[in-house]
Amino acid sequence: MLSVNSLMVTSASIIGSHLATNKALATLPLAIQFVGVMLTSIPASILMGKIGRKRGFLLASIIGIGGATCGTIGIYQGSFLLFCLGAIGTGVYTGFGNYFRFAATEVVPSERKNNAISYVLAGGIVAAIVGPNLANLSKDVFAITYFGTLLSVVILYSLNGINFIFMTLPKPTVPEFRQTTRPLLQIVSQPSFIVAVTSAAIGYSIMVLLMTATPLEMTHQHHPFSDVAFVIQWHVLGMFVPSFFTGQLINRFGVQKIILCGVLLMLLCVAMNFIGSSVTHFWAALLILGVGWNFMFIGGTSLLTETYTAGESAKAQAFNDFTVFTAAALSSFGAGALLHVLGWELVNYAVLPLILLAVFAHAWLWISKRRELVAST
């Protein structure tokens, strides 16, 4: 799943720029993919709560293969519309696939849930190698540029469909609607829940905004596609290599400290983008961005799992992922337009209010916990 996502990040906006008449719409296919993720998050969680994770993941494979096939036909026919429609299928696939991390927490003891989340996301290390390199190597395999890129997505989704057939996951025993659970409003109004969702949403928004705009800016700076693939590869490594130790860091130092470290790294990424526009600058900025996202996303997921019971998991997780990927979709939509109309500098300035909001959110949570502690004593 993550290999396809990194492949799409590397190439989708550039393909969009080739196919679209209005270049401001270059990032629209990637934005539509995030919309697909957003719209799938709630129904995917509810559906898997009824039919089980395995059947849900298999259904996602069928939809993903269909979407990738549509995108491949779009490139063959030079149709921007078909390419965008295909992106919906990859978004739906990712909407289901984002629950891999929660599925992992359901098959391990509670004290190992942070490690489980981290190890699942560590699969992105393979994605960092496969995705960008596959995008670079497959784009000129056929006479029609980038036709091979989308064809490789069809192959990857098919292989993962076979993987799902052999997965062993627990089946749902009691439908969630028969269990006694708190109302959703009561769950989402908890300070820890609010800050968990805010952290993941802000981390994803910043990452998507800068990650989506970077390939276009590098192209504008006349850097070759191979350099774009190199930068995205290291960005994805930054996103997922820390997963091997993020869980341990959370266990040792606390989830809020790790999330705030991620916030500081986001700020450092913006500073690097202001310093220069060489390949080295883009490489360092996106590498730092990836690590910052890792701390904020895994930290936010970890904090979220402390706010609901097993019977409340489907609706709590659905609300979280819907919110996070709505924010990501909005960032992806805005990336192309901001870059096209306002320029690279203002894209980076747009990140600063989000960083400040993340800091305020954690200050509020710390004050709330202190008040609860004082009240309890």
SVG drawing of the C-alpha trace seen along z (x, -y; Angstrom):
<svg xmlns="http://www.w3.org/2000/svg" viewBox="-28 -35 51 53">
<polyline fill="none" stroke="black" stroke-width="0.4" points="0.0,0.0 2.7,-2.5 4.8,-1.6 1.9,-2.7 1.4,-5.8 5.1,-6.8 4.9,-6.0 1.9,-8.3 3.5,-11.1 6.5,-10.9 4.7,-11.0 0.9,-11.9 1.3,-15.6 3.8,-15.5 1.5,-13.2 -1.4,-15.6 0.7,-18.5 1.2,-16.7 -2.5,-15.8 -4.3,-18.9 -4.9,-21.9 -4.9,-24.1 -1.6,-23.5 -3.0,-24.7 -4.9,-21.4 -1.7,-19.4 -2.1,-18.1 -5.8,-17.4 -5.3,-13.6 -3.4,-13.3 -5.9,-15.5 -8.7,-13.2 -6.8,-10.2 -6.9,-11.8 -10.6,-12.6 -11.1,-8.9 -9.3,-8.1 -11.4,-10.6 -14.7,-9.4 -13.8,-5.7 -12.5,-6.1 -15.9,-5.9 -17.7,-3.3 -14.5,-1.1 -14.3,-1.1 -18.0,-0.3 -18.0,2.4 -14.9,4.1 -16.6,4.0 -19.3,6.2 -17.6,8.4 -14.0,8.5 -10.7,7.0 -9.7,9.7 -12.9,9.4 -12.6,5.6 -9.0,5.7 -9.9,8.1 -12.8,5.8 -10.3,2.9 -8.0,4.9 -10.8,5.3 -11.6,1.6 -7.9,0.6 -7.2,2.8 -10.2,1.3 -9.0,-2.3 -5.5,-1.6 -6.7,-0.1 -8.9,-3.2 -5.8,-5.4 -3.7,-3.3 -6.4,-3.7 -6.5,-7.4 -2.7,-7.7 -3.1,-5.6 -5.9,-7.9 -4.3,-11.1 -7.5,-11.7 -7.0,-13.8 -10.6,-12.9 -9.9,-9.1 -6.7,-9.5 -8.5,-11.5 -11.2,-8.8 -8.6,-6.1 -7.1,-8.1 -10.4,-7.6 -9.8,-3.8 -6.3,-4.1 -7.8,-6.4 -10.5,-3.9 -7.8,-1.2 -5.7,-3.4 -8.8,-4.3 -9.1,-0.6 -5.4,-0.1 -4.9,-2.8 -6.6,-0.4 -3.6,2.0 -2.1,0.2 -5.2,0.7 -5.6,4.3 -2.1,4.9 -3.1,3.5 -5.9,6.0 -3.7,9.1 -1.0,8.2 -1.0,7.7 -2.0,4.1 1.5,3.3 2.9,3.9 0.4,1.8 2.9,-1.1 5.5,1.3 2.8,2.9 1.8,-0.4 5.4,-1.3 6.3,2.1 3.4,2.0 4.4,-1.5 8.0,-0.3 6.7,1.4 7.2,-2.0 10.9,-1.4 10.3,1.1 8.0,-1.4 10.7,-4.1 12.8,-1.8 10.1,-0.3 7.8,-3.3 10.0,-6.1 12.4,-3.7 9.5,-1.9 8.1,-5.3 11.4,-6.2 12.1,-2.9 8.6,-2.2 7.7,-5.6 9.6,-5.0 9.1,-1.2 6.3,-1.7 6.0,-4.2 3.5,-6.2 5.3,-7.9 4.0,-6.9 1.8,-4.1 4.1,-1.6 3.9,-3.6 0.1,-3.0 0.4,0.6 2.8,1.3 0.2,0.1 -2.2,2.8 0.5,5.4 1.3,4.3 -2.4,4.2 -2.8,7.7 0.1,9.1 -1.2,7.6 -4.6,9.1 -2.9,12.5 -1.2,11.5 -4.6,10.8 -5.9,14.2 -3.3,15.8 -3.7,13.3 -5.1,14.6 -7.1,12.0 -9.7,12.3 -13.3,12.2 -15.8,9.9 -17.8,11.8 -20.4,9.3 -21.6,6.6 -20.7,3.2 -24.3,1.9 -25.3,4.5 -22.6,3.5 -23.0,0.8 -20.8,-2.1 -20.5,-5.8 -22.0,-8.2 -19.5,-9.4 -19.8,-13.0 -18.7,-11.9 -15.7,-10.0 -14.5,-12.8 -14.9,-15.6 -12.2,-14.1 -9.1,-16.4 -6.8,-13.5 -8.9,-12.5 -9.0,-16.1 -5.3,-16.5 -4.6,-13.0 -6.7,-13.8 -5.3,-17.3 -1.7,-16.1 -2.2,-13.5 -4.3,-15.8 -1.7,-18.7 1.2,-16.3 -0.5,-14.8 -1.6,-18.3 1.9,-19.7 3.5,-16.6 1.1,-16.4 1.2,-20.1 5.0,-20.2 5.4,-16.7 2.9,-17.3 4.4,-20.7 8.0,-19.6 8.1,-17.5 6.4,-20.4 8.8,-22.9 11.8,-20.7 10.5,-20.4 10.2,-24.2 13.8,-24.5 14.7,-22.2 15.8,-19.2 15.5,-15.9 12.8,-13.4 15.5,-11.0 16.4,-13.6 12.7,-14.0 12.5,-10.2 15.6,-10.3 14.2,-13.1 10.9,-11.3 12.6,-8.0 14.5,-9.6 11.4,-11.4 9.6,-8.1 12.6,-6.6 12.3,-9.5 8.6,-8.7 9.1,-5.0 12.6,-4.2 12.0,-5.8 9.1,-3.4 11.6,-0.8 12.1,-3.0 9.2,-5.5 7.2,-3.1 10.1,-2.7 10.6,-6.4 6.9,-6.9 7.1,-4.3 10.2,-5.9 9.6,-9.7 5.8,-9.9 3.6,-10.5 3.3,-14.2 7.1,-14.8 7.5,-12.7 4.7,-14.5 6.2,-17.9 9.6,-16.7 7.8,-16.0 6.4,-19.6 9.9,-21.0 11.1,-18.9 8.3,-20.3 9.6,-23.8 13.1,-22.8 11.9,-21.5 10.4,-24.9 13.6,-26.6 15.5,-24.3 13.2,-25.1 13.9,-28.8 17.6,-28.4 18.0,-27.1 16.6,-25.1 19.4,-22.7 18.7,-18.9 20.5,-18.8 18.2,-21.3 15.1,-19.5 16.5,-16.2 17.3,-17.4 13.9,-19.2 11.8,-16.2 13.9,-13.8 13.3,-15.9 9.6,-16.3 9.3,-12.5 10.7,-12.0 8.5,-14.8 5.4,-13.2 6.4,-9.8 6.5,-11.3 3.3,-13.2 1.3,-10.4 2.4,-7.5 2.2,-9.6 -1.3,-10.8 -2.4,-7.2 -0.9,-6.0 -2.6,-8.7 -5.9,-7.9 -5.9,-4.3 -6.0,-5.4 -9.4,-7.1 -11.8,-4.4 -12.8,-0.8 -12.7,2.2 -16.4,1.8 -16.0,-1.8 -13.0,-1.3 -14.8,-1.3 -16.5,-4.6 -13.6,-6.3 -11.1,-5.1 -13.5,-6.1 -13.9,-9.6 -10.1,-10.0 -9.2,-8.8 -12.0,-10.8 -10.8,-14.0 -7.1,-13.3 -7.6,-12.6 -10.0,-15.4 -7.2,-17.7 -4.8,-15.8 -7.1,-16.2 -7.6,-19.9 -3.8,-20.3 -3.3,-18.3 -5.9,-20.4 -4.3,-23.6 -0.7,-22.6 -0.9,-23.0 -2.9,-26.2 -0.7,-27.8 2.4,-26.9 1.0,-28.0 -0.5,-31.3 1.6,-32.3 4.9,-30.5 7.1,-28.2 7.8,-30.7 4.2,-31.2 3.5,-27.5 6.1,-27.2 4.7,-30.2 1.2,-28.5 2.7,-25.8 3.6,-28.1 0.1,-28.6 -0.5,-24.9 2.7,-24.4 1.6,-27.0 -1.8,-25.4 -0.1,-22.0 1.9,-23.7 -1.2,-25.3 -3.1,-22.0 -0.5,-20.3 -0.2,-23.1 -4.0,-22.9 -3.8,-19.1 -1.0,-19.6 -3.1,-22.2 -6.2,-20.0 -4.3,-17.0 -2.8,-19.2 -6.3,-20.4 -7.6,-16.8 -4.7,-15.8 -5.4,-18.7 -9.1,-18.0 -8.5,-14.3 -6.3,-15.1"/>
</svg>
